[in-house]
Amino acid sequence: MILDLQELKPAEKQYYLQHVIAPRPICFASTIDKAGNVNLSPFSFFNLFSSNPPVIIFSPARRVRDNTTKHTLQNVLEVPEVVINIVTYDMVQQTSLASCEFPKEVNEFAKAGFTAIAATKVKPPMVKESKVQLECKVLEIKPLGNEGGAGNLVICEVLVMHIDDTLLDENKKIDQRKINHVARLGGDWYCKVDETNLFKVAKPNTQLGIGIDALPASIRDSKYLSGNDLGQLANVEETPAIEPSFDDTHLKQIIQYYSINPEEMEKELHLYAQKLLDSGNVDAAWQVLLAGS
């Protein structure tokens, strides 16, 4: 299917974009107007865009159905401050409840059952139940259009970050496994981040990987190794050499049983290397593959 977005209705554009551009972190924004009315509302058009200066952006879009704007946008135009409360799994249902379109004078803290606590540098209150709160000043609000569905980029500088001590390890660093982030998908779908779906990917820093094009042809053109497998193998500074000291019982068995059939041996070696890669053992996977070259 090919979609020309210029030919779609606004609701259709919203539907497809929100389903494919996901997961999206949730900005749970608390704001206040000049009269002191507090608003609390979630937005999934949100992310980090700079660390120095520390800038985050969220976008309260104009409603598709009637082109009206949200109280959050009206509030930050009056009082350019906001607290971003990070949403975790144990508060997601209450967060969704806060998204109801209550009248302006209604306090979503009370409706959704959250506890408001004072911030240190900005006027809007923080959500006590959130394990991370970001006090921000609004630097700029940039409208992206005037019709229903148009976003309004609220560009914010983070002034203060509050982190619950339960998220920290012994070195005062955040343990990613403890946060249990929640993110938005399309429609009513969400996803939860926990230890069952967390994984690490080696990040190239100053050293350059050799690249998939530099892999030996027998590896690069493998019938059994996936693109992810090749990506791991190619993320080394230089092509490894055979290590005479490498000792692996299963490797020896493969060579012993399949040496008379090169095609079957290559298959078994590549499948075994794939298992090693799945466990993060890139060095061993290279040795297994080199043994068959």
Residue pairs with C-beta under 8 A, 6 or more apart in sequence:
3 16
5 13
8 16
10 64
10 147
10 148
10 149
11 64
11 65
11 149
13 149
14 64
14 149
15 186
15 187
18 24
18 44
18 184
18 185
18 186
18 187
19 185
19 186
19 187
20 186
22 183
22 184
22 185
22 186
22 189
22 191
23 183
23 184
23 185
23 191
24 44
24 45
24 46
24 47
24 183
24 184
24 185
25 44
25 46
25 47
25 181
25 183
26 42
26 43
26 44
26 46
26 86
26 87
26 95
26 182
26 183
26 184
27 42
27 43
27 44
27 45
27 46
27 56
27 58
27 84
28 40
28 41
28 42
28 84
28 85
28 86
28 87
28 95
28 98
28 127
28 130
29 39
29 40
29 41
29 42
29 43
29 58
29 60
29 72
29 82
29 83
29 84
29 85
30 38
30 39
30 40
30 82
30 83
30 85
30 109
30 116
30 124
30 125
30 126
30 127
31 38
31 39
31 40
31 71
31 72
31 75
31 76
31 79
31 81
31 82
31 124
32 38
32 39
32 75
32 79
32 81
32 123
32 124
32 125
33 39
33 71
33 74
33 75
33 78
33 79
33 104
34 78
34 79
37 75
37 104
37 105
37 107
38 107
38 108
38 109
38 116
38 124
38 125
39 71
39 72
39 75
39 104
39 108
40 98
40 107
40 108
40 109
40 112
40 114
40 127
41 60
41 70
41 71
41 72
41 98
41 99
41 108
42 87
42 95
42 96
42 98
42 99
43 58
43 59
43 60
43 72
44 183
44 184
45 58
45 59
45 60
45 61
45 151
46 56
46 57
46 58
46 59
46 84
47 56
47 57
48 55
48 56
49 55
49 56
49 57
53 157
54 157
54 158
55 139
55 155
55 156
55 157
55 158
56 84
56 134
56 136
56 156
56 158
57 153
57 154
57 155
57 156
58 84
58 154
58 156
59 144
59 151
59 152
59 153
59 154
60 69
60 70
60 72
60 73
60 151
60 152
60 154
61 149
61 150
61 151
61 152
62 68
62 69
62 145
62 146
62 147
62 148
62 149
62 150
62 151
62 152
63 69
63 70
63 148
64 148
64 149
65 148
66 148
67 147
67 148
69 152
71 104
72 82
73 141
73 152
73 154
74 104
76 82
76 138
76 141
76 154
77 141
79 123
79 124
80 137
80 138
80 141
81 122
81 123
81 124
81 135
81 136
81 137
81 138
82 122
82 124
82 136
82 138
82 154
82 156
83 119
83 122
83 124
83 125
83 126
83 127
83 133
83 134
83 135
83 136
84 133
84 134
84 136
84 156
84 158
85 126
85 127
85 130
85 132
85 133
85 134
86 130
86 131
86 132
86 133
86 134
86 179
86 181
87 95
87 130
87 181
87 182
88 130
88 131
88 179
88 180
88 181
88 182
89 180
89 181
89 182
89 192
89 194
90 129
90 180
91 114
91 127
91 129
91 130
92 182
92 190
94 112
94 113
94 114
94 129
95 112
95 182
97 111
97 112
97 113
98 108
98 111
98 112
98 114
100 108
100 111
102 108
102 111
108 114
109 115
109 116
109 125
109 127
114 127
114 128
114 129
115 127
115 128
115 129
116 125
116 126
116 127
116 128
117 125
117 126
117 127
117 128
118 125
118 126
119 125
119 126
119 133
119 135
119 160
120 135
120 160
121 135
121 159
121 160
122 135
122 136
122 137
122 159
126 133
126 135
126 162
127 133
131 163
131 164
131 166
131 167
131 179
132 161
132 162
132 163
132 164
132 167
132 179
133 161
133 162
134 158
134 160
134 161
134 162
135 158
135 159
135 160
135 161
135 162
136 156
136 157
136 158
136 159
137 156
137 157
137 159
138 154
138 155
138 156
139 155
139 156
139 157
140 153
140 155
141 152
141 153
141 154
141 155
142 152
142 153
142 155
143 150
143 151
143 152
143 153
144 150
144 151
144 152
144 153
145 151
163 174
166 178
167 174
167 175
167 178
167 179
168 174
168 175
169 175
176 198
177 194
177 195
177 198
179 193
180 192
180 193
180 194
181 192
181 193
182 190
182 191
182 192
182 193
183 190
183 191
183 193
184 190
185 191
200 280
202 232
202 235
202 282
204 235
207 237
208 237
209 234
209 235
209 236
209 237
210 234
210 236
210 237
210 238
210 239
211 234
212 220
212 230
212 231
212 234
213 220
214 234
214 239
215 230
215 233
215 234
215 239
216 239
216 293
218 266
218 289
218 292
218 293
219 225
219 230
219 233
219 289
219 293
220 230
222 229
222 230
222 270
223 267
223 270
224 267
224 270
224 271
224 274
225 233
225 270
225 273
225 274
226 274
228 277
229 273
229 274
229 277
232 277
232 282
232 285
233 277
233 282
233 285
233 286
233 289
235 282
236 282
236 286
240 283
240 286
240 287
240 290
241 290
242 287
242 290
242 291
243 287
246 284
246 287
248 284
248 287
248 288
250 272
251 269
251 272
251 287
251 288
251 291
254 265
254 268
254 269
254 272
255 265
255 291
258 264
258 265
258 268
259 265
265 292
266 292
269 288
269 289
269 291
269 292
270 289
270 292
272 288
273 285
273 286
273 288
273 289
274 285
276 282
276 284
276 285
276 288
277 285
